[in-house]
Amino acid sequence: MSTSPVSNKVLDAAIAWKLCLDDSPGVPEQRSEFLRWHAASEEHARAWRQLGMLDQRFSAAVGPARKALLQSRVSLRRRVGTLAGGLASVLLVAALVLQLDAPSLSPGYWLADQRTATGELRTLRLEDGTLLSLNTHSAVDIDFEGSQRVIVLHQGEISVETGHDDLRPLLVRTDDGRLRPLGTRFLVKREAQGTRLEVLQSQVAAMPSNRVDEQVLAAGQQVMMTANGLSQISPVAPGADAWTRGMLVVDNVRLADLVAELGRYRSGHLGVAPEVADLRVTGSFPLTDIDLALASLTPALPVKVEQRTPWWVKVVAQ
């Protein structure tokens, strides 16, 4: 079989399908659409075959070997550079390295009633009138069958605006504890340190898993909840819920922190050079077009955006 390079356009499509199917392997409609794409052209099939050849080489890299591969991308590219030659090989290797770099998703994410992919924002109107919005890469279970209305946040971030068409208490649960809204609008986000609660309207009662007492937070207050307690209360940042409208609002933040946040909304690697990481940024950025958000940095800061592939982008000094 031929292993000659395929066009960049077809290669991009093959990589996109690879990431899509790995992200949502059980969706019949996506699988059917992929099969139609694969059968449409010999070049499509060849691109997929070459991608699979590289994937097989990396799939055996586990434990220390996998760690070594991840720590030396340059060496990794050299090892497989002879498969198809030229730019096509670089793009294929970069895509697979990015896939290895991608953060792991919990089993709760894949089994959840509702989940969003990278860059996807979704708003649902629940049967009691509650308005539930899911941020990028978020997952929730919704259980309204018992004596309580329960939303379980497994991963990511949600915005909740409580409905009033049901007299049963509404609870939001995470591994760290439960939140009981008192007729309100609030944000809940799973973070490495615990569960962040930001109250936008009215009040929310927070009770950590290993505690039996609740603490009520008022509008404009936020707190980090762990299983053993609550952090000190602090003010909610302006524009905290702007993501529900497809925007990110920041005020005097480090460029590195802004880029890290924007990176949650796009597939692949989005980095920043150390020499510009501490520049300060204030502004509003669209979450539905990260390339546009990055482009808006260049008129105001001494930076430029380097893009080697659609999945490898870095903000560097101008």
C-alpha positions as CSV (number, residue, x, y, z in Angstrom):
1,M,0.0,0.0,0.0
2,S,1.1,3.5,-0.7
3,T,2.5,5.6,2.2
4,S,3.2,8.7,0.3
5,P,2.1,12.0,1.9
6,V,-1.5,13.1,1.5
7,S,-2.6,16.7,1.2
8,N,-2.7,19.0,4.2
9,K,-6.4,19.4,3.8
10,V,-7.1,15.7,3.9
11,L,-4.6,15.2,6.7
12,D,-6.3,17.8,8.8
13,A,-9.7,16.1,8.2
14,A,-8.2,12.7,9.2
15,I,-6.8,14.2,12.4
16,A,-10.0,15.9,13.2
17,W,-11.9,12.6,12.8
18,K,-9.4,10.8,15.0
19,L,-9.9,13.3,17.8
20,C,-13.6,13.3,17.3
21,L,-14.1,9.6,17.4
22,D,-11.8,9.2,20.4
23,D,-13.7,11.9,22.2
24,S,-17.2,10.4,21.4
25,P,-16.7,6.7,20.5
26,G,-20.3,5.7,21.1
27,V,-22.2,8.2,18.9
28,P,-23.6,6.3,15.9
29,E,-24.3,9.4,13.8
30,Q,-20.6,10.5,14.0
31,R,-19.4,7.0,13.2
32,S,-21.7,6.8,10.1
33,E,-20.6,10.2,8.9
34,F,-16.9,9.2,9.4
35,L,-17.5,6.0,7.3
36,R,-19.0,8.1,4.5
37,W,-15.9,10.4,4.6
38,H,-13.5,7.4,4.6
39,A,-15.2,5.8,1.6
40,A,-15.4,9.0,-0.4
41,S,-11.8,8.9,-1.6
42,E,-8.7,6.7,-1.7
43,E,-6.7,9.6,-0.3
44,H,-9.1,9.8,2.7
45,A,-8.5,6.1,3.4
46,R,-4.7,6.5,2.9
47,A,-4.6,9.4,5.4
48,W,-6.5,7.4,8.0
49,R,-4.2,4.4,7.4
50,Q,-1.1,6.5,7.9
51,L,-2.6,8.0,11.0
52,G,-3.3,4.5,12.3
53,M,0.3,3.4,11.7
54,L,1.6,6.2,13.9
55,D,-1.0,5.5,16.5
56,Q,0.0,1.9,16.8
57,R,3.6,2.9,17.4
58,F,2.7,5.1,20.3
59,S,0.0,2.9,21.8
60,A,2.7,0.6,23.3
61,A,4.4,3.5,25.1
62,V,3.2,3.2,28.7
63,G,4.8,4.0,32.0
64,P,8.3,5.3,31.9
65,A,8.5,4.9,28.1
66,R,5.4,7.0,27.5
67,K,6.8,9.6,29.9
68,A,10.0,9.7,28.0
69,L,8.3,10.2,24.7
70,L,6.2,13.1,26.1
71,Q,9.3,14.8,27.5
72,S,11.1,14.7,24.1
73,R,8.8,15.8,21.3
74,V,11.8,16.6,19.0
75,S,13.2,13.1,19.4
76,L,9.7,11.7,18.8
77,R,9.3,13.6,15.6
78,R,12.7,12.3,14.3
79,R,11.8,8.7,15.0
80,V,8.7,8.7,12.9
81,G,9.7,11.3,10.3
82,T,10.4,8.7,7.7
83,L,6.9,7.2,7.6
84,A,5.5,9.6,5.0
85,G,8.0,12.4,4.9
86,G,7.7,16.2,4.9
87,L,5.0,18.3,6.5
88,A,2.5,15.5,6.6
89,S,4.6,13.5,9.1
90,V,5.1,16.5,11.4
91,L,1.4,17.2,11.5
92,L,0.5,13.6,12.2
93,V,3.1,13.3,15.0
94,A,2.0,16.6,16.5
95,A,-1.6,15.5,16.6
96,L,-0.8,12.3,18.3
97,V,1.5,14.0,20.9
98,L,-1.3,16.4,21.6
99,Q,-3.7,13.5,22.1
100,L,-1.3,12.0,24.7
101,D,-1.0,15.4,26.3
102,A,-4.8,15.9,26.6
103,P,-6.2,15.9,30.2
104,S,-7.9,12.7,31.3
105,L,-11.6,12.6,31.7
106,S,-13.3,10.9,34.6
107,P,-15.6,7.9,34.1
108,G,-18.4,10.2,35.4
109,Y,-17.9,12.4,32.3
110,W,-18.5,9.6,29.8
111,L,-21.5,8.2,31.7
112,A,-23.2,11.6,32.5
113,D,-26.7,12.5,31.4
114,Q,-25.4,15.7,29.9
115,R,-21.8,16.6,28.8
116,T,-20.1,19.2,26.6
117,A,-17.1,18.8,24.4
118,T,-14.1,21.1,24.3
119,G,-15.3,24.6,23.3
120,E,-19.0,23.7,23.6
121,L,-21.4,25.7,25.6
122,R,-24.9,24.4,26.3
123,T,-28.0,25.7,28.0
124,L,-30.9,23.5,29.1
125,R,-34.4,24.3,30.5
126,L,-35.2,21.6,33.1
127,E,-38.7,20.3,33.8
128,D,-39.0,22.5,36.9
129,G,-38.1,25.7,35.0
130,T,-34.5,25.7,36.2
131,L,-32.0,27.1,33.6
132,L,-28.8,25.1,33.6
133,S,-25.8,26.1,31.5
134,L,-22.8,23.9,31.0
135,N,-19.3,25.3,30.2
136,T,-16.7,23.7,28.1
137,H,-15.8,20.0,29.0
138,S,-18.5,19.7,31.7
139,A,-20.7,16.8,32.7
140,V,-23.7,16.5,35.0
141,D,-26.3,14.0,36.0
142,I,-29.9,15.2,36.6
143,D,-32.1,13.3,38.9
144,F,-35.6,14.6,39.6
145,E,-37.2,11.2,40.4
146,G,-37.1,11.2,44.2
147,S,-38.1,13.6,47.0
148,Q,-35.4,16.0,45.9
149,R,-34.3,17.6,42.6
150,V,-30.6,16.8,42.3
151,I,-27.9,18.0,39.9
152,V,-24.6,16.2,40.2
153,L,-21.6,18.0,38.7
154,H,-18.9,15.5,37.8
155,Q,-16.6,17.8,35.9
156,G,-16.3,21.3,34.6
157,E,-18.5,24.3,35.4
158,I,-22.2,25.0,35.5
159,S,-24.5,28.1,35.9
160,V,-27.8,27.5,37.7
161,E,-30.8,29.8,37.7
162,T,-33.4,28.0,39.9
163,G,-36.9,27.4,38.6
164,H,-40.0,27.5,40.9
165,D,-42.3,25.0,39.2
166,D,-41.5,22.3,41.8
167,L,-41.8,22.5,45.6
168,R,-39.1,19.8,46.2
169,P,-35.7,21.1,47.4
170,L,-33.1,21.6,44.7
171,L,-29.5,20.4,45.4
172,V,-26.3,20.6,43.5
173,R,-23.8,17.9,44.6
174,T,-20.1,17.3,43.9
175,D,-17.6,14.9,45.5
176,D,-16.8,17.8,47.9
177,G,-20.3,18.3,49.3
178,R,-23.8,19.8,48.5
179,L,-25.1,23.2,47.6
180,R,-28.7,24.2,48.4
181,P,-29.9,27.3,46.6
182,L,-32.4,29.6,48.3
183,G,-34.1,31.0,45.2
184,T,-31.0,32.1,43.3
185,R,-28.5,32.2,40.5
186,F,-25.0,30.8,41.0
187,L,-22.0,29.2,39.5
188,V,-20.4,25.9,40.5
189,K,-16.9,24.8,39.2
190,R,-14.9,21.7,39.9
191,E,-11.2,22.6,40.4
192,A,-8.2,20.6,41.5
193,Q,-8.4,22.1,45.0
194,G,-12.2,21.5,45.4
195,T,-15.5,22.9,44.3
196,R,-15.8,26.7,43.7
197,L,-19.2,28.3,44.5
198,E,-19.9,31.8,43.2
199,V,-23.3,33.3,44.2
200,L,-24.7,35.9,41.7
201,Q,-28.1,36.4,43.2
202,S,-29.9,35.7,46.5
203,Q,-28.2,33.0,48.7
204,V,-26.8,29.5,48.6
205,A,-26.3,27.2,51.6
206,A,-23.0,25.1,51.3
207,M,-22.4,21.9,53.3
208,P,-19.1,20.0,52.8
209,S,-19.3,16.2,52.7
210,N,-17.6,15.6,56.1
211,R,-19.6,18.3,57.9
212,V,-23.1,18.5,59.2
213,D,-23.6,22.2,59.3
214,E,-24.4,24.6,56.5
215,Q,-22.9,28.0,55.8
216,V,-25.0,30.5,53.8
217,L,-23.3,32.7,51.2
218,A,-24.9,35.9,49.9
219,A,-24.9,37.4,46.4
220,G,-21.4,38.6,45.4
221,Q,-19.6,36.1,47.5
222,Q,-17.5,33.1,46.5
223,V,-15.9,30.2,48.4
224,M,-13.9,27.0,47.8
225,M,-15.5,23.9,49.2
226,T,-13.6,20.8,50.1
227,A,-15.0,17.7,51.8
228,N,-13.7,19.0,55.1
229,G,-14.7,22.6,55.0
230,L,-15.0,26.0,53.3
231,S,-12.3,28.5,52.5
232,Q,-12.4,32.1,53.5
233,I,-15.2,34.0,51.7
234,S,-14.1,36.4,48.9
235,P,-15.8,38.7,46.4
236,V,-17.0,37.3,43.1
237,A,-14.9,38.6,40.2
238,P,-16.7,41.0,37.7
239,G,-17.9,39.1,34.7
240,A,-17.7,35.7,36.3
241,D,-20.7,34.4,34.4
242,A,-19.7,36.0,31.1
243,W,-19.0,32.5,29.7
244,T,-22.7,31.8,29.7
245,R,-22.9,34.5,27.0
246,G,-19.9,33.2,25.1
247,M,-17.4,35.7,26.4
248,L,-14.4,35.8,28.8
249,V,-13.9,39.0,30.8
250,V,-10.6,39.6,32.6
251,D,-9.2,42.5,34.6
252,N,-5.5,42.9,35.0
253,V,-4.6,39.2,34.8
254,R,-1.3,37.6,33.7
255,L,-1.2,36.7,30.0
256,A,-0.2,33.2,31.0
257,D,-3.4,32.9,33.0
258,L,-5.5,34.3,30.2
259,V,-4.0,31.9,27.7
260,A,-4.5,28.9,30.0
261,E,-8.2,29.8,30.3
262,L,-8.6,30.3,26.6
263,G,-6.9,26.9,26.2
264,R,-9.9,25.2,27.9
265,Y,-12.0,26.1,24.9
266,R,-9.9,24.7,22.0
267,S,-8.4,21.3,21.2
268,G,-4.7,20.9,21.2
269,H,-1.8,22.8,22.8
270,L,-2.1,26.5,23.5
271,G,1.0,27.9,25.2
272,V,2.7,31.1,26.1
273,A,6.5,32.0,26.0
274,P,8.0,32.6,29.5
275,E,9.3,36.0,28.5
276,V,5.8,37.4,28.0
277,A,3.9,35.3,30.5
278,D,3.7,38.0,33.1
279,L,2.3,40.8,30.9
280,R,-1.0,42.1,32.3
281,V,-4.2,41.9,30.3
282,T,-7.7,43.6,30.6
283,G,-10.5,43.0,28.2
284,S,-13.3,40.8,26.8
285,F,-12.6,37.8,24.6
286,P,-14.9,35.6,22.5
287,L,-15.0,32.0,23.6
288,T,-16.6,30.8,20.4
289,D,-13.6,31.9,18.3
290,I,-10.3,31.4,20.1
291,D,-8.2,32.4,17.1
292,L,-10.0,35.7,17.0
293,A,-9.4,36.1,20.8
294,L,-5.7,35.5,20.3
295,A,-5.5,37.9,17.4
296,S,-7.0,40.6,19.5
297,L,-3.9,40.5,21.8
298,T,-1.4,41.6,19.2
299,P,-2.5,45.3,18.8
300,A,-2.3,45.9,22.6
301,L,0.7,43.8,23.6
302,P,4.2,43.2,22.2
303,V,3.3,39.6,21.2
304,K,2.6,37.5,18.2
305,V,0.8,34.2,17.7
306,E,2.8,31.3,16.3
307,Q,0.7,28.5,14.8
308,R,2.5,25.4,13.5
309,T,-0.6,23.4,13.0
310,P,-4.3,23.9,14.0
311,W,-3.5,22.0,17.2
312,W,-0.2,23.7,18.2
313,V,-0.4,27.4,18.9
314,K,1.9,29.6,21.1
315,V,1.9,33.3,22.1
316,V,5.5,34.6,21.9
317,A,7.3,37.9,22.0
318,Q,7.0,40.1,19.0
